């Protein structure tokens, strides 16, 4: 239960929160990581980047119905604003985040 509370706390902030659901054994996840890192460097404090290892966090993964890796979700003020499975382009992510500012 504490994990769900902390997840809600995490996504309830004023800043958009981009969550990367990944697995250490997932090839595309490794390719996606530098894209997300570059995006975070570019956008800085205007957003939060959170990586969630699906194998270490099965409760939240199951609760949100994550089945494919990577899965990207963007929350803003506690609401899910974007969700997609697979590697997303930096431009797609920028566009989705821009809608929230």
Secondary structure, 3 states (H helix, E strand, C coil): CHHHHHHHHHHCCCCEEEEEEECCCCHHHHHHHHHHHHHHHHHHHHEEEEEEECCCCHHHHHHCCCCCCCEEEEEECCEEEEEEECCCCHHHHHHHHHCCC
